[in-house]
Amino acid sequence: MKLYDLVIVGAGPAGMAAATAAAEQGLTVAVLDEQAAPGGQIYRAISAPALRDEGILGPDYYHGRRLLAPFARAAVDYIPSASVWEITREREVRFSAGGQARTLRAGRILLATGAQERPVPFPGWQLPGVMSCGAAQIMLKTSGLTPPAPLVLAGSGPLLLLIALQLHRAGVDIAAVLDTTPRDNYLKAGRHVGGALRGWKVLVKGLGYLARLRASGVACLSQVSQLRAEAGEDGKLARVHFTHQGQPRTLSATSLLVHQGVVPNVQLSRAIGIDHRWDEQQLCWRPVTDSWGETNIPGIFVAGDGAGIGGAAAAEQAGRLASWQMARQLGCLDRQDRDRLATPVRRALAPVLAIRPFLDVLYQPAREFLTPSDDTLVCRCEEVTAGDVRRFARMGCTGPNQTKAFSRVGMGPCQGRMCGLTVAQIIADTRQSTPAEVGYYRIRSPIKPLTLRELANLGDTDQP
Ligand SMILES: Cc1cc2nc3c(=O)[nH]c(=O)nc-3n(C[C@H](O)[C@@H](O)[C@H](O)COP(=O)(O)OP(=O)(O)OC[C@H]3O[C@@H](n4cnc5c(N)ncnc54)[C@H](O)[C@@H]3O)c2cc1C
């Protein structure tokens, strides 16, 4: 079984920066990622961009080249299209690639598995034609494809505006951008305005997206509520209903893109048994780590958005910090050199993270998306509605695991990724409790689908 000093899961900004920094310190490093090329979410397909016009995705996307070049040169075994489905406390990493399951052993493990979009349940979200903004952006980055117009975008947060702008620049006719940020959020976020001013560059960037959309003539409506998608006779999305300034409105649409921010991807960290805590501002679970990213399981670290949403710039720096600490633990770096490297990075991180409380509170989803109406599907895999979950909570189910046993909610192919937060919030509300008390699904390996054949042939490997 091949032993590496460090195995990294995820080749986004955190994973790429960590691998490069660790290799520079002399560690043997393997990087596994289920994508076919490095880049993670923000820099997806950066090694072979699908779009010739660099103005469409903008300079933040192409910043990825600055991470990619040293990563590609570094002495790192990068294994693409590799889905990690189990990590043991003994630091064995099991993954499938090319139809074959394999195991690597690691002195240290870094989870750099990033974020996923927060599920956005509302009536009609399962209709063909409705998808997440992130999914549309993936199509744009990897294939240069855009969703068919008329297109409506709805939701909250800077990524909504960025993706609207990218699609507009790609020539898509946008009927409207519907901002569902509740009015109260502006008041609540006001308490964190000090941090926002320290991170003013991020703020200016976000406001710039909105200004450019408006200047281009795209209708941007704020304080939108009661979002609903309706199908036409063919069963596909035909109309988007919503309320704006107290008035019911309807728009014809072939595509509706929705977004309510991103949350840490915690499937792997939960399956390993890492401690997690509920984040009241980001309204999600995040692994508990020390300031270097190490978890309660010695030798297993988490960095980047998977440890709590901080954005790409913070992810990159967190990856480096974790690497230097692992290099120190493995005797490749002394404490003094570690601190000499880390001090300027921590200084650079401070303003980037200072704005988070402001953004996190401002862009908390409206209640209608956190606890949707009874007829809204919550678990799309098993077709369980919000009303079903409420019924089981009233019958006495105290948390998502019990509700799962009664209703199969969270048992489908996505293993609760698309419903976990919503189910916990609905149970919490019904039982007048909190998501922190209600808890989350017990996630077990394999966290990704694999075939029985792969499992049966699971072998050790000396080959990366
Ligand atoms: C769909 C989407 C689009 C986004 N687009 C932008 C954007 O345009 N601009 C922006 O500023 N921010 C964007 N973000 C936010 C974003 O995630 C960044 O903050 C940044 O990419 C985080 O970096 P990271 O290294 O922590 O994780 P990521 O960049 O998310 O990288 C994580 C990597 O881990 C891999 N991975 C996860 N689980 C496994 C597993 N079990 N096995 C193998 N590999 C695994 C994934 O394939 C991914 O490549 C986006 C987020 C999402 C969800």
PDBQT file of the ligand as one rigid body, heavy atoms in Angstrom, charges set to zero:
ROOT
HETATM    1  C1  LIG A 501     -20.999  25.423  -7.763  1.00  0.00    +0.000 C 
HETATM    2  C2  LIG A 501     -20.136  26.474  -7.122  1.00  0.00    +0.000 A 
HETATM    3  C3  LIG A 501     -19.601  27.493  -7.883  1.00  0.00    +0.000 A 
HETATM    4  C4  LIG A 501     -18.793  28.462  -7.302  1.00  0.00    +0.000 A 
HETATM    5  N1  LIG A 501     -18.297  29.468  -8.091  1.00  0.00    +0.000 NA
HETATM    6  C5  LIG A 501     -17.578  30.454  -7.514  1.00  0.00    +0.000 A 
HETATM    7  C6  LIG A 501     -17.099  31.564  -8.294  1.00  0.00    +0.000 A 
HETATM    8  O1  LIG A 501     -17.301  31.622  -9.505  1.00  0.00    +0.000 OA
HETATM    9  N2  LIG A 501     -16.440  32.546  -7.653  1.00  0.00    +0.000 N 
HETATM   10  C7  LIG A 501     -16.198  32.507  -6.310  1.00  0.00    +0.000 A 
HETATM   11  O2  LIG A 501     -15.592  33.448  -5.768  1.00  0.00    +0.000 OA
HETATM   12  N3  LIG A 501     -16.612  31.477  -5.561  1.00  0.00    +0.000 NA
HETATM   13  C8  LIG A 501     -17.292  30.451  -6.123  1.00  0.00    +0.000 A 
HETATM   14  N4  LIG A 501     -17.753  29.413  -5.357  1.00  0.00    +0.000 N 
HETATM   15  C9  LIG A 501     -17.404  29.387  -3.944  1.00  0.00    +0.000 C 
HETATM   16  C10 LIG A 501     -16.139  28.518  -3.928  1.00  0.00    +0.000 C 
HETATM   17  O3  LIG A 501     -16.403  27.232  -3.634  1.00  0.00    +0.000 OA
HETATM   18  C11 LIG A 501     -14.859  29.096  -3.507  1.00  0.00    +0.000 C 
HETATM   19  O4  LIG A 501     -14.903  29.829  -2.336  1.00  0.00    +0.000 OA
HETATM   20  C12 LIG A 501     -13.638  28.187  -3.585  1.00  0.00    +0.000 C 
HETATM   21  O5  LIG A 501     -13.700  27.397  -4.738  1.00  0.00    +0.000 OA
HETATM   22  C13 LIG A 501     -13.437  27.297  -2.359  1.00  0.00    +0.000 C 
HETATM   23  O6  LIG A 501     -12.224  26.628  -2.524  1.00  0.00    +0.000 OA
HETATM   24  P1  LIG A 501     -11.915  25.224  -1.847  1.00  0.00    +0.000 P 
HETATM   25  O7  LIG A 501     -10.531  24.868  -2.262  1.00  0.00    +0.000 OA
HETATM   26  O8  LIG A 501     -12.225  25.288  -0.408  1.00  0.00    +0.000 OA
HETATM   27  O9  LIG A 501     -12.943  24.188  -2.479  1.00  0.00    +0.000 OA
HETATM   28  P2  LIG A 501     -13.408  23.878  -3.961  1.00  0.00    +0.000 P 
HETATM   29  O10 LIG A 501     -12.915  24.877  -4.924  1.00  0.00    +0.000 OA
HETATM   30  O11 LIG A 501     -14.852  23.645  -3.886  1.00  0.00    +0.000 OA
HETATM   31  O12 LIG A 501     -12.687  22.497  -4.282  1.00  0.00    +0.000 OA
HETATM   32  C14 LIG A 501     -13.080  21.308  -3.661  1.00  0.00    +0.000 C 
HETATM   33  C15 LIG A 501     -12.713  20.143  -4.538  1.00  0.00    +0.000 C 
HETATM   34  O13 LIG A 501     -12.901  18.949  -3.790  1.00  0.00    +0.000 OA
HETATM   35  C16 LIG A 501     -13.373  17.950  -4.664  1.00  0.00    +0.000 C 
HETATM   36  N5  LIG A 501     -14.073  16.942  -3.853  1.00  0.00    +0.000 N 
HETATM   37  C17 LIG A 501     -15.056  17.144  -2.946  1.00  0.00    +0.000 A 
HETATM   38  N6  LIG A 501     -15.420  15.970  -2.382  1.00  0.00    +0.000 NA
HETATM   39  C18 LIG A 501     -14.654  15.016  -2.957  1.00  0.00    +0.000 A 
HETATM   40  C19 LIG A 501     -14.551  13.602  -2.808  1.00  0.00    +0.000 A 
HETATM   41  N7  LIG A 501     -15.301  12.924  -1.914  1.00  0.00    +0.000 N 
HETATM   42  N8  LIG A 501     -13.661  12.920  -3.583  1.00  0.00    +0.000 NA
HETATM   43  C20 LIG A 501     -12.870  13.583  -4.469  1.00  0.00    +0.000 A 
HETATM   44  N9  LIG A 501     -12.923  14.927  -4.648  1.00  0.00    +0.000 NA
HETATM   45  C21 LIG A 501     -13.793  15.634  -3.897  1.00  0.00    +0.000 A 
HETATM   46  C22 LIG A 501     -14.295  18.687  -5.626  1.00  0.00    +0.000 C 
HETATM   47  O14 LIG A 501     -14.388  17.990  -6.846  1.00  0.00    +0.000 OA
HETATM   48  C23 LIG A 501     -13.580  20.038  -5.778  1.00  0.00    +0.000 C 
HETATM   49  O15 LIG A 501     -12.771  20.058  -6.920  1.00  0.00    +0.000 OA
HETATM   50  C24 LIG A 501     -18.537  28.416  -5.922  1.00  0.00    +0.000 A 
HETATM   51  C25 LIG A 501     -19.075  27.390  -5.147  1.00  0.00    +0.000 A 
HETATM   52  C26 LIG A 501     -19.869  26.424  -5.731  1.00  0.00    +0.000 A 
HETATM   53  C27 LIG A 501     -20.452  25.336  -4.882  1.00  0.00    +0.000 C 
ENDROOT
TORSDOF 0
